[in-house]
Amino acid sequence: MTGQAGSGQPAADTFPKLLLHHAEVRPGRPAMREKSYGIWQTWTWKQVADEIHLLACGLAAKGFRRGDRIAIIGDNRPRLYWTMCAAQALGGVPVPLYQDSVAKEMAFVVDHAEVRFAMVEDQEQVDKLIEIRDGCPKLAHVFYDDPRGLRSYTQDFLSDYDSLIAAGRAFDRANPDYLVGEIGRGTGSDTAIICYTSGTTGNPKGVVLTHDNVLITARNAAEMERLTDREAFLAYLPMAWVGDNIFSYAQGYVCGFCVSCPESGATVMDDLRELGPTYFFAPPRIFENILTSVMIRMEDASALKRRLFRHFMGVARRWGIKILNKESVPPGARLVYALGQLLIYGPLKNTLGLSNIRLAYTAGEAIGPDIFDFYRALGINLKQLYGSTEASVFVAIQPDGEVFADTAGRPAKGVEIRIADNGEVLFRGPGVFKEYYKAPEATAETKTPDGWVLTGDAGLFDERGHLKIIDRAKDVGRLINGTMFAPKYIENKLKFFPDIKEAVTFGHERPSVCAFLNIDITAMGSWAERNNVAYGSYQELAAHSRVHEILKGHVESVNRDLARDPLLAGSQIHRFLVLHKELDPDDGELTRTRKVRRRIIAERYGELIEALYAGKDEVLSLVEVTFEDGRKGRLEGRLKIIDVETCPAAGQEDRARQAAA
């Protein structure tokens, strides 16, 4: 294997073997960066290999053995990524947890995975593990990276990172050949990681992925996209998410490129601008937020700048995507687009940190066609992909030249996809998970004996051979009149508007569709400032009548769009209300990956749902909330219910006129 994916050379079959390969082939090339106190720190592949060697020896000195599980908890930090490889070098299994999980959520995973060791970022995570340790008897050792605030902690199971490295040096001197032997014992069929699902409908499940699952899938995708060891990637998404494991970890090891960690979650956009990555992944919400910030800034710009921006964005929408796809474009149009590149597109991409992007992905939810086309019109090679934890991410990818806003692409290399008789999407391929940890019944329900995985998503292949995802199969329902109700599909259309942060729709076995909306406080707050609308809180702005009028316009726009779809024209939204609080993972309303927990929302807000269908004009809501410090409180609000105009289905008006004639 070389730095060029797909070179035809034999590939190492585990992460530690790949690490040794890179340390030998490209010892001086940068492997990781981290921004600390405003300065980027860089480690070469040789330095990373040396650090992981000592770290693995330190774990061995503490009793870490083949098959042991180690929890990884914190923001994206080089030492946490190195701990993953160190554990794998010893035949152990990293179990990353979401860093914003509350202690109770962590307790389930730590106990269920039988975690004996933990490497955490800082005091916040240490405190959570101390809180749950009595209920997790197997947790014996907790190591931490950042010592701030921990000087007075005297628990004997706590150790800092530096002391672990010191123990590793002593162990290595006494056992110089131990680690090399352990790495040599590893095979591609060994478990590489256990990634826990987000737990949309209950407790999360531990998805067991082998080195073969992860590395073969990462290598196939890298070959398809021609990734090399010269890519630059920013690791900012949760380490517990399988996507981060593929993009920030596996493909970095497969290709040998450099992965960079931001200084903090609050500085990601600034760090993105400084780094200028060539390879980038973000869920639709990130791209939506970026576009929202751009539009807010343009509203504050001078009249001349606004006119220039609108003119050249019109040029980009007409010709930019064709130029990106290498289609035939008149010379005059190319010249005008080049002028736009000089005046608008180039400076805008530079401000956003996207100037050097060669490949960008989005996945997890559907992205609005207008938003998707905005980035591609700027010349950014943004693609959609479809995947899951059980697939080691990649199920379908959009090939170059076949990038469409309404599809998820073709099957990824080595992957087969078929649509079951009930419309459910099934796949099989090299990334198919080994099992759900300690859940044989759940494994059998999801994976067939011949390797097909039931995704739970409803989809179809269009006439171009591209996969289209409609909704979660279990969420697709019917109105009383038999009309198809696809809640996620409708919710994604609502969230295309920057003013709407979250949406939940209802309609199964109901006479019509109704919705809950959350405003986006950044976008709506900017509008309020420009229009001299005073407000003192999220709750106050969400209840403002002018905000309701804006949202009503958005909902009616969605209805007009739905009216053009013969299958979904009958599922237009009739009524909605704006919640007086944001849906929050800490309140159990969303998963840590911000997926709606429909059952919990239906239970918590049952009175509001009934009010929507009872014809009421307003309803009183009293709901429990969780504050940032963990305290509980209650939030009361009187919510106005807004009626919305619906549209005749496509062709219905013509038929009505013909009947009248």
C-alpha positions in Angstrom: 0.0 0.0 0.0 1.1 3.5 -0.7 -0.3 7.0 0.0 -2.4 6.7 -3.2 -5.5 4.7 -2.5 -6.0 1.9 -5.0 -2.3 1.5 -5.9 -2.7 -2.3 -6.1 -0.2 -3.0 -3.3 -1.1 -5.4 -0.5 -2.7 -3.6 2.4 -2.2 -4.1 6.1 -5.3 -5.5 7.6 -5.4 -3.7 11.0 -5.0 -0.1 12.1 -1.7 -0.7 14.1 -0.2 -2.4 11.1 -1.1 0.5 8.9 0.4 2.8 11.5 3.8 1.0 11.3 3.6 1.1 7.5 3.1 4.9 7.5 5.9 5.4 10.0 8.2 3.6 7.7 7.1 4.9 4.3 6.3 8.6 5.2 7.9 9.2 8.6 8.2 12.9 8.2 4.8 13.6 6.7 2.2 15.2 9.0 -0.3 12.8 10.5 -2.2 14.9 13.0 -2.6 18.5 13.9 -4.3 20.2 16.9 -4.9 23.8 17.5 -3.9 24.7 21.1 -3.9 28.3 22.5 -4.3 29.6 18.9 -1.3 27.7 17.5 -1.4 24.6 15.3 0.7 21.8 16.7 1.8 19.0 14.3 2.8 15.4 14.7 4.4 13.3 12.0 3.6 9.7 11.3 6.9 8.7 13.1 6.0 10.8 16.1 2.5 9.4 16.2 3.8 5.8 16.0 6.2 6.5 18.8 3.5 8.0 21.0 1.1 5.2 20.4 3.8 2.7 21.1 4.4 4.1 24.6 0.6 4.6 25.2 -0.1 0.9 24.3 2.8 -0.2 26.6 1.3 2.0 29.4 -2.1 0.3 29.0 -0.4 -3.1 29.1 1.4 -2.1 32.3 -2.0 -1.3 33.8 -3.4 -4.7 32.9 -5.0 -4.0 29.5 -5.3 -7.3 27.6 -6.7 -8.7 24.4 -10.4 -8.3 24.3 -10.7 -5.6 26.9 -12.9 -2.6 26.1 -11.8 1.0 26.7 -14.2 4.0 26.6 -13.1 7.1 24.7 -14.9 10.2 25.8 -14.3 13.8 24.8 -14.0 16.3 21.9 -11.8 15.4 19.0 -8.3 15.2 20.4 -5.2 13.5 19.1 -4.6 11.7 22.3 -8.0 10.2 22.2 -7.5 9.0 18.6 -4.1 7.6 19.6 -5.7 5.7 22.5 -8.0 4.0 20.0 -5.0 2.7 18.0 -3.1 1.8 21.2 -6.0 -0.3 22.4 -6.3 -2.0 19.0 -2.5 -2.7 19.0 -3.1 -4.8 22.2 -6.1 -6.6 20.7 -8.6 -4.4 22.6 -11.7 -2.6 21.5 -12.3 1.1 21.7 -15.9 2.1 22.7 -16.3 5.9 21.9 -19.2 7.7 23.8 -20.9 11.0 22.9 -19.1 13.7 25.0 -22.3 15.6 25.6 -24.1 12.5 27.0 -25.4 12.9 30.6 -24.1 10.5 33.2 -27.1 8.2 33.0 -26.7 7.7 29.3 -23.0 6.9 29.7 -23.8 4.4 32.5 -25.8 2.2 30.1 -23.0 2.0 27.5 -20.2 1.6 30.0 -22.0 -1.2 31.8 -23.4 -2.9 28.7 -20.0 -3.0 26.9 -18.3 -4.2 30.1 -15.8 -1.4 29.9 -12.7 -1.8 32.2 -10.7 1.2 31.0 -11.6 4.8 30.0 -9.6 7.6 28.4 -11.4 10.9 28.8 -10.7 14.5 27.8 -11.2 16.5 31.0 -12.7 17.1 34.4 -16.3 17.2 33.0 -16.0 13.6 31.7 -14.1 12.4 34.8 -17.0 13.7 37.0 -19.5 11.8 35.0 -17.6 8.5 35.3 -17.1 9.1 39.1 -20.9 9.5 39.4 -21.7 6.3 37.6 -18.8 4.1 38.8 -20.7 2.4 41.6 -23.2 1.1 39.0 -20.4 0.0 36.6 -18.3 -2.4 38.7 -16.0 -3.4 35.9 -14.7 0.1 35.3 -11.2 -0.1 37.0 -9.1 2.6 35.4 -9.9 6.1 34.2 -7.2 8.2 32.4 -7.5 11.9 31.5 -5.9 14.1 29.0 -6.4 17.6 30.4 -5.5 17.9 34.1 -7.1 21.3 34.7 -9.4 21.1 37.8 -8.3 17.6 38.7 -5.4 18.4 41.1 -7.4 17.6 44.2 -8.9 14.4 42.9 -7.4 11.5 44.9 -9.3 8.5 43.7 -6.9 5.6 43.2 -8.5 4.6 39.8 -7.6 8.0 38.3 -4.4 8.7 36.4 -3.3 11.4 34.0 -2.0 10.8 30.5 1.6 11.7 31.3 1.8 9.1 34.0 0.4 6.5 31.6 3.2 7.3 29.1 5.8 7.1 31.9 4.5 3.6 32.8 4.7 2.7 29.1 8.4 3.7 28.9 9.2 1.4 31.9 7.1 -1.4 30.5 8.8 -1.1 27.1 12.3 -1.2 28.5 11.4 -4.4 30.4 9.5 -6.0 27.5 11.0 -4.6 24.3 9.4 -7.1 21.9 5.9 -7.3 23.6 4.0 -4.7 21.5 5.4 -5.9 18.1 4.2 -9.4 19.0 0.8 -8.2 20.0 0.4 -6.2 16.8 1.5 -9.2 14.7 -1.3 -11.3 16.4 -4.0 -9.0 15.1 -6.0 -9.9 12.1 -8.6 -8.2 9.9 -11.4 -10.3 11.4 -10.7 -9.0 14.9 -13.2 -6.5 16.4 -11.9 -2.9 15.7 -14.6 -0.9 17.4 -18.0 -1.0 19.0 -20.1 2.0 17.9 -23.4 2.5 19.8 -26.4 3.7 17.8 -28.2 6.8 18.8 -31.1 5.0 20.5 -34.0 6.6 18.6 -36.5 4.1 19.9 -34.9 2.9 23.1 -31.5 1.9 24.6 -28.7 2.2 22.0 -27.3 -1.0 20.5 -23.6 -1.7 20.3 -22.6 -2.3 16.6 -19.6 -4.5 16.4 -17.3 -3.7 13.5 -14.1 -5.6 12.5 -10.9 -4.1 11.0 -12.0 -5.7 7.7 -15.4 -4.0 7.9 -14.0 -0.6 8.5 -10.7 -0.6 6.5 -12.0 -2.3 3.3 -15.0 0.0 3.2 -12.8 3.1 3.8 -10.4 1.9 1.2 -13.1 1.2 -1.4 -14.5 4.7 -1.0 -11.1 6.3 -1.1 -10.3 4.5 -4.4 -13.6 5.6 -5.9 -12.9 9.3 -5.0 -9.1 9.1 -5.7 -8.1 10.3 -2.2 -4.4 10.6 -1.6 -2.0 11.2 1.3 -2.1 14.9 0.4 -5.6 15.5 1.6 -6.3 17.7 4.6 -9.3 16.8 6.8 -10.9 18.6 9.9 -12.1 16.2 12.6 -14.9 18.0 14.5 -17.8 15.6 14.6 -18.4 13.4 17.6 -15.9 10.6 17.9 -18.8 8.2 19.0 -20.3 8.6 15.5 -19.3 6.0 13.0 -18.8 8.6 10.4 -16.0 10.3 12.3 -14.4 6.8 12.7 -14.5 6.4 9.0 -13.5 9.9 7.8 -11.2 11.1 10.6 -9.6 7.8 11.5 -10.0 5.0 9.0 -9.5 6.9 5.8 -6.6 8.8 7.4 -4.9 5.5 8.1 -5.8 4.0 4.7 -4.5 7.0 2.7 -2.0 8.4 5.0 -3.3 12.0 5.0 -3.3 14.5 7.8 -6.3 14.9 10.2 -6.6 18.1 12.2 -8.5 18.7 15.4 -10.0 22.1 16.2 -9.2 24.0 19.3 -12.8 23.7 20.6 -16.4 23.3 19.3 -16.8 27.1 19.4 -13.8 27.7 17.1 -14.6 25.1 14.4 -15.5 27.7 11.7 -12.5 29.8 12.4 -10.2 26.7 12.4 -11.9 25.6 9.2 -10.9 28.9 7.5 -7.3 28.6 8.7 -6.9 25.0 7.7 -8.5 25.1 4.3 -9.3 21.3 4.0 -9.4 19.5 0.7 -11.8 16.8 2.0 -14.8 17.7 4.2 -17.9 16.1 5.7 -20.8 17.9 7.3 -24.4 16.9 8.0 -27.0 19.1 6.2 -27.6 21.2 9.3 -24.0 22.5 9.2 -24.3 23.4 5.5 -27.7 25.1 6.3 -26.1 27.0 9.2 -23.2 28.2 7.0 -25.7 29.4 4.3 -27.8 31.1 7.0 -24.8 33.0 8.3 -23.9 34.1 4.7 -27.4 35.3 4.0 -27.5 37.2 7.4 -24.3 39.0 6.5 -25.5 39.9 3.1 -28.7 41.5 4.6 -26.3 43.7 6.6 -24.2 44.6 3.5 -24.4 47.7 1.4 -27.0 47.9 -1.4 -24.2 47.6 -4.1 -22.8 44.5 -2.5 -26.3 42.9 -2.2 -27.0 43.6 -5.9 -23.6 42.2 -7.0 -24.2 39.1 -4.8 -27.7 38.5 -6.2 -26.6 39.0 -9.8 -23.6 36.7 -9.7 -25.5 34.0 -7.7 -28.0 34.0 -10.5 -25.1 33.4 -12.9 -23.8 30.6 -10.7 -27.2 28.9 -10.4 -27.5 29.0 -14.2 -24.0 27.9 -15.2 -22.0 26.9 -12.1 -23.2 23.3 -11.8 -22.8 22.7 -15.5 -19.2 24.0 -15.3 -18.5 21.8 -12.2 -20.0 18.8 -14.1 -17.7 19.6 -17.1 -20.8 20.1 -19.4 -20.8 22.2 -22.5 -21.1 25.9 -21.5 -21.0 29.0 -23.9 -17.7 30.9 -23.7 -19.5 34.1 -22.7 -21.1 32.3 -19.8 -17.7 30.9 -18.7 -16.3 34.5 -18.8 -19.1 35.9 -16.7 -18.8 33.0 -14.2 -15.0 33.6 -14.0 -15.7 37.3 -13.2 -18.1 36.1 -10.5 -15.4 33.8 -9.2 -13.1 36.8 -8.9 -15.6 39.1 -7.2 -18.0 36.9 -5.3 -17.5 33.1 -5.3 -13.7 33.1 -4.5 -13.8 35.5 -1.6 -17.0 33.8 -0.2 -15.4 30.4 -0.3 -12.2 31.8 1.2 -14.2 33.3 4.1 -15.9 30.0 4.7 -12.7 28.0 4.6 -13.9 26.0 1.5 -11.5 27.3 -1.1 -9.4 24.1 -1.3 -12.3 21.6 -1.1 -11.8 18.8 -3.7 -14.5 16.6 -2.2 -17.3 17.2 0.3 -20.0 14.9 1.6 -23.3 15.4 3.3 -25.5 12.7 4.8 -27.7 11.8 7.8 -30.7 13.7 6.5 -31.9 15.0 3.2 -30.5 18.3 2.3 -32.6 21.0 0.6 -32.1 21.1 -3.2 -31.6 24.9 -3.1 -29.0 24.6 -0.4 -27.3 21.7 -2.2 -27.3 23.5 -5.5 -26.0 26.7 -3.8 -22.7 25.0 -2.9 -22.3 23.2 -6.1 -23.0 26.4 -8.1 -20.0 27.9 -6.2 -17.8 25.2 -7.7 -17.7 23.1 -4.5 -17.8 19.3 -5.3 -20.5 18.5 -2.7 -22.1 15.1 -2.9 -24.7 13.2 -0.9 -24.2 9.7 0.4 -26.4 7.1 2.1 -25.1 4.9 4.9 -25.5 3.6 8.4 -23.4 2.4 11.4 -24.2 -1.2 10.4 -22.6 -0.6 7.0 -19.4 1.1 8.2 -21.0 4.2 6.7 -20.9 3.7 2.9 -24.0 2.1 1.2 -24.5 4.5 -1.7 -22.4 7.3 -3.2 -23.0 9.8 -6.0 -20.4 9.3 -8.7 -18.7 12.3 -10.4 -20.9 13.5 -13.2 -24.0 11.9 -11.6 -24.7 14.2 -8.7 -28.4 15.0 -8.2 -30.1 16.9 -5.4 -32.9 14.3 -5.0 -30.9 11.0 -4.8 -28.3 9.3 -2.7 -26.4 7.9 -5.6 -25.4 4.4 -6.7 -24.3 1.5 -4.6 -20.8 2.0 -3.2 -18.0 -0.2 -4.4 -18.5 -3.8 -3.2 -22.0 -3.0 -2.0 -25.3 -4.6 -3.3 -28.6 -2.9 -2.7 -32.1 -4.2 -3.3 -35.6 -3.1 -2.5 -37.9 -5.5 -0.7 -41.5 -6.0 -1.7 -42.6 -3.7 1.1 -40.3 -0.9 -0.1 -37.6 -1.4 2.5 -34.0 -0.9 1.4 -31.6 -3.8 2.0 -27.9 -4.0 1.4 -24.9 -6.2 1.9 -21.2 -5.7 1.4 -17.7 -5.7 3.1 -18.8 -3.2 5.7 -21.7 -5.2 7.1 -21.4 -5.3 10.9 -20.5 -8.5 12.7 -23.3 -8.3 15.3 -25.0 -6.2 17.9 -23.0 -6.7 21.0 -24.8 -9.1 23.4 -28.0 -8.9 21.4 -28.3 -12.0 19.2 -32.1 -11.5 18.7 -31.7 -7.9 17.5 -28.8 -9.1 15.2 -31.1 -11.8 13.7 -33.9 -9.2 13.1 -31.5 -6.9 11.3 -29.1 -9.2 9.4 -30.2 -12.2 7.4 -28.1 -15.4 7.4 -26.8 -14.6 3.9 -25.6 -11.1 4.9 -28.4 -8.8 3.9 -29.1 -5.9 6.3 -32.6 -4.5 6.7 -32.1 -0.7 7.0 -35.6 0.2 8.1 -35.7 2.9 5.4 -38.2 3.0 2.6 -36.7 3.8 -0.8 -36.7 3.1 -4.5 -34.4 3.2 -7.6 -35.2 5.9 -10.0 -34.9 5.7 -13.8 -31.3 6.7 -13.6 -30.4 3.8 -11.4 -30.0 6.1 -8.3 -31.2 5.2 -4.9 -33.9 7.6 -3.4 -34.8 7.4 0.3 -38.3 8.3 1.1 -38.5 7.9 4.9 -38.0 5.5 7.8 -40.2 2.5 6.8 -41.7 2.2 10.3 -42.6 5.9 10.2 -44.4 5.9 6.9 -48.1 5.8 7.7 -51.4 6.6 6.2 -54.0 9.3 6.8 -57.5 8.1 7.5 -58.4 8.6 3.8 -55.5 6.3 2.8 -53.0 9.0 1.7 -49.4 8.2 2.3 -47.8 10.1 5.2 -44.0 10.3 5.2 -43.2 12.5 8.3 -39.4 12.7 7.8 -39.8 13.7 4.2 -42.1 16.6 5.1 -40.0 17.6 8.1 -36.9 17.9 5.9 -38.8 20.2 3.6 -39.7 22.4 6.5 -36.1 22.4 7.8 -34.9 23.6 4.4 -35.9 27.1 5.6 -33.2 28.7 7.7 -35.8 30.1 10.2 -36.9 26.5 11.1 -34.4 24.5 13.2 -36.6 21.5 14.0 -39.9 20.1 12.9 -42.1 17.2 13.9 -45.2 16.2 11.9 -48.2 14.1 12.8 -50.8 12.4 10.6 -50.8 8.6 10.9 -54.4 7.5 11.3 -55.5 11.1 11.5 -57.7 13.1 9.2 -54.9 15.6 8.2 -51.2 16.5 8.9 -50.2 18.9 11.6 -46.8 20.0 12.9 -44.7 21.3 15.7 -42.0 23.8 14.8 -38.9 25.1 16.5 -37.4 28.5 15.3 -33.7 28.9 14.7 -32.8 31.6 17.2 -29.8 32.8 15.1 -31.7 33.3 11.9 -34.8 34.6 13.5 -32.9 36.8 16.0 -31.1 38.4 13.1 -34.4 39.1 11.4 -35.8 40.6 14.6 -32.7 42.9 14.9 -33.1 44.1 11.3 -36.8 44.7 11.8 -36.7 46.4 15.2 -38.6 43.5 16.8 -37.8 43.5 20.5 -37.7 40.2 22.5 -36.2 39.0 25.7 -36.0 35.3 25.3 -36.4 32.3 22.9 -39.9 31.8 24.3 -40.9 35.4 23.6 -39.6 35.5 20.1 -41.2 32.1 19.3 -44.6 33.5 20.4 -44.4 36.7 18.3 -47.2 37.1 15.7 -44.8 38.4 13.0 -42.7 35.2 13.5 -45.8 33.2 13.1 -46.6 34.9 9.8 -43.2 34.1 8.4 -43.4 30.5 9.4 -46.9 30.3 8.0 -45.5 31.4 4.6 -42.8 28.7 4.8 -45.4 26.0 5.6 -47.6 27.1 2.7 -44.6 27.0 0.4 -44.0 23.4 1.5 -47.7 22.7 0.8 -47.3 24.0 -2.7 -44.3 21.7 -3.2 -46.2 18.7 -1.9 -49.2 19.5 -4.1 -47.0 18.7 -7.1 -46.3 15.2 -5.9 -49.2 12.9 -6.7 -48.3 10.5 -3.9 -48.0 13.1 -1.1 -50.4 15.9 -2.3 -52.9 14.7 0.3 -50.5 15.0 3.2 -50.2 18.8 3.1 -50.0 20.5 6.5 -53.2 22.0 7.8 -52.2 23.4 11.2 -49.1 24.0 13.2 -47.8 25.5 16.4 -44.4 26.9 17.5 -43.0 25.2 20.6 -41.9 27.6 23.4 -38.7 25.5 23.9 -36.2 23.9 21.7 -36.3 20.1 21.4 -33.3 19.0 23.3 -31.3 15.7 23.7 -31.0 16.4 27.4 -34.8 16.2 27.7 -34.8 12.9 25.7 -36.7 14.6 22.8 -33.8 14.1 20.3 -30.9 11.6 20.1 -27.3 12.9 20.4 -27.2 12.9 16.6 -30.4 15.1 16.7 -32.9 12.5 15.4 -36.4 13.0 16.6 -37.6 10.6 19.3 -41.2 10.4 18.1 -42.6 8.2 20.9 -41.2 10.5 23.6 -42.5 13.6 21.9 -45.9 12.1 21.5 -46.0 11.3 25.2 -44.6 14.6 26.5 -46.8 16.8 24.2 -49.9 14.6 23.9 -52.2 17.5 24.9 -50.7 19.8 22.3 -51.2 17.2 19.6 -54.8 16.7 20.6 -55.3 20.5 20.6 -54.1 20.6 17.0 -56.8 18.2 15.9 -59.5 19.5 18.2 -59.8 22.8 16.3 -58.5 24.9 19.2 -57.0 28.3 18.6 -54.4 28.1 21.4 -53.3 25.7 24.1 -51.5 25.9 27.5 -48.3 23.9 27.7 -46.4 23.0 30.9 -43.3 20.9 30.3 -40.2 19.9 32.3 -36.9 21.1 31.0 -33.3 20.3 31.9 -30.9 23.2 32.5 -27.2 23.2 31.5 -26.1 22.5 35.1 -28.4 19.4 35.2 -31.2 21.0 37.3 -34.8 20.4 36.4 -37.4 23.0 36.0 -40.8 23.6 34.4 -41.6 25.9 31.5 -45.1 27.3 30.9 -46.4 28.8 27.7 -49.7 29.6 26.0 -49.2 28.5 22.3 -51.1 29.9 19.4 -52.3 27.3 16.8 -52.0 28.6 13.2 -54.2 27.4 10.4 -52.6 27.0 7.0 -53.9 27.1 3.4 -53.5 23.9 1.4 -53.3 23.7 -2.4 -55.1 21.6 -5.0 -53.1 18.6 -6.2 -51.3 19.0 -9.5 -53.9 18.7 -12.3 -56.9 18.9 -9.9 -57.8 22.5 -10.8 -57.8 21.6 -14.5 -60.0 18.6 -13.9 -62.4 20.7 -11.8 -62.6 23.3 -14.6 -63.3 20.6 -17.2 -66.0 19.1 -15.0 -67.6 22.5 -14.5 -67.6 23.1 -18.3 
